[in-house]
Amino acid sequence: MRDTLNEIVVVGAGMAGLHAAEALRAQGFEGRLTLLGEEAHRPYSRPPLSKEVLTGIGMDPSGGGPGWLAGHRALRLRDDAAVDALDLDLRTGTRAVALDPAAREVTVSGPGGAAGTVRYDGLVIATGARARRPDTDLAGVHVLRTLDDAEAVRAAFAPGGRLVVVGAGFVGAEVTASARAAGMDVTLVEAAATPLTRVVDPRIGRLLTELHRENGVDVRLGAGVAGFEGDGRVERVRLTDGSAVEASLVVAGIGVHLNTEWLRGSGVELLADGAVACDRYSATAVPDVYAVGDLANWPHPRYGGRIRLEHWTNAGEQGEAAARNLLAGEGRTPFTPVPYFWSDQYKMKLQLLGQGAPADQVTFVHGSPEDRKFVAFLGRGGMLTGVLGLRSTPRTMRYRGLLEKPTTWDEALAAAGVTPAR
Ligand SMILES: Cc1cc2nc3c(=O)[nH]c(=O)nc-3n(C[C@H](O)[C@H](O)[C@H](O)COP(=O)(O)OP(=O)(O)OC[C@H]3O[C@@H](n4cnc5c(N)ncnc54)[C@H](O)[C@@H]3O)c2cc1C
């Protein structure tokens, strides 16, 4: 381990930041370790926000012990004792506002706006993303990124209430499913022709549309939002096709802004979408500064270019990998994960290994969309690029090894016992 690192600062106390901090300690870093987080909460897990927190299923009403996560056991990344054992200077309610690489300092705004600086020898940037907000001040229009957002949405759920979900990405789709479970009337509005166009092949997108409709959702595809109407509080959503949908509640899942504005002018390279440009070790252009999680963009040898993932598992894996590389100095290891994402909707688990789109070949190697249970291979340019499973966890995960190295389409089909069609 390098002996020039006495103070390491991790900015962003989410999944990626916590894993980076844990890995630094696990690798034997004994110096001063500071974890800065803008939210008032200790690190927590976001996936349950659109699932268990909204449905109440899997929550622990007995509280699972005293403290800030009482009643939110599903959300806990670690219990308080495990976080305390890291011997961190954990500063919640503290926002990084600027980075000065020459002085090796992060300027922060603490509770009550108190300004200060934190010195570092090594820095991990893990400030993730925030939800894009629709352009309206009307009450009753929500987004879903934080625990506070989720609690506000849950409080507004009411059986028989009319929810309009804007955007059929994963967050929108899960909010839709959770709201149906809570007895709400739901209209799902999506500007594209199929849901999740950027993430999965349209054939899968069509299946997801059918699932919503079978569960009583009014799905409006190819319709954007023209505006929100109401007197102080939302009453209806006007669509670009001229129609209007009554609404007592709106949840918008229309993507994110990356939390990287605080890095402007620092020398850390930001790409057009605000992502931090990293090399294959997750290092930025600034010495001893790494970036991880939703905001990191890096070259991946098996996907023919640079990638950025908004995936929970990736945030943890990249946090750990970057921490190891920061400490290693020489002998660093390129970060070449098999991307993994899951989504839970209508009591069905959808899992994606690798990339879901674009794909020029899709073959269902087990089951079928009609069965609502399958494993599909996705390919591009004669290579296997992704494995997608619905209600098929063991079978899906069995093929992970095929994506750890380049695998041709025919090799992949052979591994699944499927004869290639000629
Ligand atoms: C509702 C929801 C459901 C999801 N479901 C799934 C799922 O089923 N499967 C899946 O794979 N992924 C899912 N995801 C995505 C997954 O949660 C993210 O990929 C993951 O949280 C990214 O972790 P991160 O640490 O990079 O960023 P974040 O989780 O965004 O954490 C960044 C932290 O940094 C803090 N911060 C921001 N700016 C500053 C600053 N300037 N100074 C200090 N702190 C700052 C933020 O407050 C935040 O706490 C879901 C996300 C959401 C919102």
The ligand as an SDF file (V2000), in Angstrom:
LIG
                    3D

 53 58  0  0  0  0  0  0  0  0999 V2000
  -36.2190    4.5620   -6.6340 C   0  0  0  0  0  0  0  0  0  0  0  0
  -34.9770    3.8500   -7.1410 C   0  0  0  0  0  0  0  0  0  0  0  0
  -35.0230    2.4800   -7.3670 C   0  0  0  0  0  0  0  0  0  0  0  0
  -33.8940    1.8120   -7.8460 C   0  0  0  0  0  0  0  0  0  0  0  0
  -33.9790    0.4650   -8.0600 N   0  0  0  0  0  0  0  0  0  0  0  0
  -32.8880   -0.1850   -8.5300 C   0  0  0  0  0  0  0  0  0  0  0  0
  -32.9460   -1.5960   -8.7570 C   0  0  0  0  0  0  0  0  0  0  0  0
  -33.9580   -2.2500   -8.5460 O   0  0  0  0  0  0  0  0  0  0  0  0
  -31.8180   -2.2160   -9.2130 N   0  0  0  0  0  0  0  0  0  0  0  0
  -30.6580   -1.5230   -9.4660 C   0  0  0  0  0  0  0  0  0  0  0  0
  -29.6630   -2.1330   -9.9010 O   0  0  0  0  0  0  0  0  0  0  0  0
  -30.5840   -0.1760   -9.2640 N   0  0  0  0  0  0  0  0  0  0  0  0
  -31.6750    0.4950   -8.7990 C   0  0  0  0  0  0  0  0  0  0  0  0
  -31.5940    1.8440   -8.5920 N   0  0  0  0  0  0  0  0  0  0  0  0
  -30.3420    2.5570   -8.9070 C   0  0  0  0  0  0  0  0  0  0  0  0
  -29.3730    2.5350   -7.7400 C   0  0  0  0  0  0  0  0  0  0  0  0
  -30.0220    2.8420   -6.5460 O   0  0  0  0  0  0  0  0  0  0  0  0
  -28.2430    3.5250   -8.0300 C   0  0  0  0  0  0  0  0  0  0  0  0
  -27.5290    3.0410   -9.1460 O   0  0  0  0  0  0  0  0  0  0  0  0
  -27.3020    3.7060   -6.8460 C   0  0  0  0  0  0  0  0  0  0  0  0
  -27.9850    4.2520   -5.7550 O   0  0  0  0  0  0  0  0  0  0  0  0
  -26.1240    4.5880   -7.2210 C   0  0  0  0  0  0  0  0  0  0  0  0
  -25.3160    4.7690   -6.0930 O   0  0  0  0  0  0  0  0  0  0  0  0
  -24.3150    6.0080   -5.9760 P   0  0  0  0  0  0  0  0  0  0  0  0
  -23.6700    5.8380   -4.6310 O   0  0  0  0  0  0  0  0  0  0  0  0
  -23.4790    6.1020   -7.1900 O   0  0  0  0  0  0  0  0  0  0  0  0
  -25.2150    7.3120   -6.0000 O   0  0  0  0  0  0  0  0  0  0  0  0
  -26.3900    7.7960   -5.0470 P   0  0  0  0  0  0  0  0  0  0  0  0
  -27.1960    6.6350   -4.5740 O   0  0  0  0  0  0  0  0  0  0  0  0
  -27.0750    8.8850   -5.7990 O   0  0  0  0  0  0  0  0  0  0  0  0
  -25.6370    8.4060   -3.7850 O   0  0  0  0  0  0  0  0  0  0  0  0
  -24.9360    9.6180   -3.8620 C   0  0  0  0  0  0  0  0  0  0  0  0
  -25.0010   10.3150   -2.5170 C   0  0  0  0  0  0  0  0  0  0  0  0
  -24.2010   11.4880   -2.5830 O   0  0  0  0  0  0  0  0  0  0  0  0
  -24.8830   12.5760   -1.9860 C   0  0  0  0  0  0  0  0  0  0  0  0
  -24.4160   13.8360   -2.5790 N   0  0  0  0  0  0  0  0  0  0  0  0
  -24.7860   14.3710   -3.7650 C   0  0  0  0  0  0  0  0  0  0  0  0
  -24.1100   15.5340   -3.9830 N   0  0  0  0  0  0  0  0  0  0  0  0
  -23.3370   15.7150   -2.9110 C   0  0  0  0  0  0  0  0  0  0  0  0
  -22.3870   16.7260   -2.5590 C   0  0  0  0  0  0  0  0  0  0  0  0
  -22.1170   17.7570   -3.3730 N   0  0  0  0  0  0  0  0  0  0  0  0
  -21.7450   16.6180   -1.3750 N   0  0  0  0  0  0  0  0  0  0  0  0
  -21.9810   15.5580   -0.5430 C   0  0  0  0  0  0  0  0  0  0  0  0
  -22.8670   14.5760   -0.8310 N   0  0  0  0  0  0  0  0  0  0  0  0
  -23.5240   14.6470   -2.0070 C   0  0  0  0  0  0  0  0  0  0  0  0
  -26.3430   12.2970   -2.2930 C   0  0  0  0  0  0  0  0  0  0  0  0
  -27.1610   12.9840   -1.3570 O   0  0  0  0  0  0  0  0  0  0  0  0
  -26.4160   10.7840   -2.1690 C   0  0  0  0  0  0  0  0  0  0  0  0
  -26.7480   10.3780   -0.8660 O   0  0  0  0  0  0  0  0  0  0  0  0
  -32.7130    2.5280   -8.1090 C   0  0  0  0  0  0  0  0  0  0  0  0
  -32.6740    3.9210   -7.8980 C   0  0  0  0  0  0  0  0  0  0  0  0
  -33.7990    4.5770   -7.4190 C   0  0  0  0  0  0  0  0  0  0  0  0
  -33.7450    6.0690   -7.1980 C   0  0  0  0  0  0  0  0  0  0  0  0
  1  2  1  0
  2  3  1  0
  2 52  2  0
  3  4  2  0
  4  5  1  0
  4 50  1  0
  5  6  2  0
  6  7  1  0
  6 13  1  0
  7  8  2  0
  7  9  1  0
  9 10  1  0
 10 11  2  0
 10 12  1  0
 12 13  2  0
 13 14  1  0
 14 15  1  0
 14 50  1  0
 15 16  1  0
 16 17  1  0
 16 18  1  0
 18 19  1  0
 18 20  1  0
 20 21  1  0
 20 22  1  0
 22 23  1  0
 23 24  1  0
 24 25  2  0
 24 26  1  0
 24 27  1  0
 27 28  1  0
 28 29  2  0
 28 30  1  0
 28 31  1  0
 31 32  1  0
 32 33  1  0
 33 34  1  0
 33 48  1  0
 34 35  1  0
 35 36  1  0
 35 46  1  0
 36 37  1  0
 36 45  1  0
 37 38  2  0
 38 39  1  0
 39 40  1  0
 39 45  2  0
 40 41  1  0
 40 42  2  0
 42 43  1  0
 43 44  2  0
 44 45  1  0
 46 47  1  0
 46 48  1  0
 48 49  1  0
 50 51  2  0
 51 52  1  0
 52 53  1  0
M  END
$$$$
